[in-house]
Amino acid sequence: FFFKQKTAYEIYQCDWSSDVCSSDLLAAAALCMPVLACAQNYPSKPIRLIVPQPPGGGNDAIARLIGGKLSIALKQQVAVDNRSGAGGLIGADLAAKSPPDGYTLFLGNVATMAIVPNLQKKVPYDPLKDFAPVSLIASAPLIVVVHPSLPVKTVKELIALAKAKPGQLNYASNGIGSSTHLATEMFKLMTKINLVHVPYKGLGPATTDLLSGQMQVMFSSAVAMMPHVKAGRLRAIAMTGAKRSSAIPDIPTVMEAGVPDYESGSWYGILVPAGTPREAIDILHKEIAAAVRSPDITDRLVAEAVLPVGDTPAEFAAHIQKEFARIGNVIRSSGAKFE
């Protein structure tokens, strides 16, 4: 936005007592000073990282891992601000409407950036226009588990049983519009089977009924399900990622098991309000990517069957657009709606 005939340096060097410093030039100087200050001094105060989920969950854990690394690298406190509610809408809306100055970060995920905006007719923010992507931190495939009483050990056997007993098998989810719900609906669409959806208000009650045998199937977090699998309370038959997890390499992917092109799961990334200076975004991206590549965070993510990413702002933007379109198609095809 600089005037072609005056550089930023020339603006600072002009004779303020002369007629050269017109009102237009003063306006230009006022505009450019914050950007120059940002480039030279960012960050100069604490940074807020908004997490649209309550403390204690996977999203919160990811945010605190990255926030801790950023605090050290940037020499400024990065404070996690949990703003849960309305499927993540409250936190996302707060972040979208925050000043675009580099001091508000947002932990976006598949729910806030792709699922909820496709499920609800009116959302108070535009996931594709109101945010500037910084970096995708990690992607997390889900694990397909069944109750041991179900006589299936593979995806092919699950499909065959569901076709033999249409509408007689129940699957649990964390709730309508959750990644567990949509992953299973995509599986149903691609395999042409009929499983009955039973939504719960969170992972805890869904897992309880799955363990009791009231539910037969669930697509869920590997971190949450693997302790039950190892104890023999559940049986793992597949992962929903594009490739096997190095943490649990013996479990095949759904694609390997005979469902071509199937891929689903969760992901987490850092965004800032649209209009945030590019200089701030570049600094944040550099340090976030370094944090994701650090051995301690990489080892912890991989151990929990999560794939570290740390990509560029452009790559993350393309990922969000792709996911928004893909999930929108699944939602329209399944007829999923908020109750």
Secondary structure as GFF3:
##gff-version 3
##sequence-region A 1 339
A	DSSP	alpha_helix	8	13	.	.	.	ID=ss1
A	DSSP	alpha_helix	23	41	.	.	.	ID=ss2
A	DSSP	beta_strand	47	51	.	.	.	ID=ss3
A	DSSP	alpha_helix	58	74	.	.	.	ID=ss4
A	DSSP	beta_strand	78	82	.	.	.	ID=ss5
A	DSSP	three_ten_helix	86	88	.	.	.	ID=ss6
A	DSSP	alpha_helix	89	96	.	.	.	ID=ss7
A	DSSP	beta_strand	104	109	.	.	.	ID=ss8
A	DSSP	alpha_helix	110	110	.	.	.	ID=ss9
A	DSSP	pi_helix	111	115	.	.	.	ID=ss10
A	DSSP	alpha_helix	116	119	.	.	.	ID=ss11
A	DSSP	beta_strand	131	146	.	.	.	ID=ss12
A	DSSP	alpha_helix	155	164	.	.	.	ID=ss13
A	DSSP	beta_strand	170	173	.	.	.	ID=ss14
A	DSSP	alpha_helix	179	191	.	.	.	ID=ss15
A	DSSP	beta_strand	196	199	.	.	.	ID=ss16
A	DSSP	alpha_helix	203	212	.	.	.	ID=ss17
A	DSSP	beta_strand	217	221	.	.	.	ID=ss18
A	DSSP	alpha_helix	222	230	.	.	.	ID=ss19
A	DSSP	beta_strand	235	239	.	.	.	ID=ss20
A	DSSP	beta_strand	265	273	.	.	.	ID=ss21
A	DSSP	alpha_helix	278	293	.	.	.	ID=ss22
A	DSSP	alpha_helix	295	303	.	.	.	ID=ss23
A	DSSP	beta_strand	307	308	.	.	.	ID=ss24
A	DSSP	alpha_helix	313	334	.	.	.	ID=ss25
###
